[in-house]
Amino acid sequence: MLDDPTTKVRDTAFSVAPARKGFLLREDRYAYIQYKEDASAGIELFDTFKDPLQYTNLAQQPEHKDLVARFKVKLAAKLVDLRNNDLKQ
């Protein structure tokens, strides 16, 4: 990466907020936040190009239904990957 800054390592960043039981997936354009693993405490979706300060939650807007569904699946897969690691703890 130092030799070639155009090299891509991943397309999504993942973060956890343990105190709030929140999970974040951040792609180039969108930030998806889910509270609790089953999203029962809420979800947020932000278009960081149009709304860089993340004021407008798009998660409940019908036109973003498919995007929210994709993020839910992606987050569920990420959590499975984390639990099936080779650390054997």
N, C-alpha and C positions, 0 to 999 in steps of 0.2 A: 504494500500500500504506500509505503514511503517513496518507492521508485515510480509508482504509477497511481496517482491520486484518483484516477477514474475507476479503479478497481472497486467493485461492490462486494461487501462482506455479507450483508444481509439486507432484506427489504423492510424489516420491521424491528423496532425496538420494543422491549418488554420491561415493565417495571411493576413493583409491588409496593403498596402502602399498607403494611400489616395492621396498623392501629385502626384504619378505616375499612379493612378487609377489601381494599380496592386493587384492581389490576388495570394496567394501562398497556395498550398496544398503540404504537405510533408509527405510521407510515409517512411517506413523503408529504402527502396532502392532508390526511385525516388523523385525528387523535380519538381513540375509542377507550372509554373508561367504564369498567363494570364493577359494581359493588356486590360482594359475595360471589362465590363461584357459580351460583345459579342465577345471578343478576337480580335476585329478589329485592335487593336494596337499591336498585336503580341502575340506569345506564346513561352515559353521555356520549355524544358524538359531535366533534367539532371539525369544521373545514378550516384548517390553519392557514390556507392561502387567503380566503375571503375574511376570516375572523381570527387573526393571529393572537388576540388576547382571550379568545375562547369565551365569549359572552353568550353566544347563541347555540343552545343545545339542539341539535338536529335529529336526535335519536327517535323522537316520536313522529317525525314528519313522514308521511306515506312514501314520498319519493326517495327516502333513504332506507326503506325497509329491507331491501336486498343487501345493501352495504352493511347494515347492522347485523343481519343474519350471517353474512360472511365473516365479520369480526367475531361473532359469538363462536362459530365453528373453529376459527383460527385460535382463539384464546383457549377453548377446551382442549384442542390438540397440544398447545404449548404446555398447559398444566399437566397433561398426561406425560409429555416428554420430560418434564421436570421431575416427576415422581419415578419415572423409569430410568433414572440415571445410573451411572456405574459407581457411585459413591457408596452404595449399600449401607446407608445409615438407618 
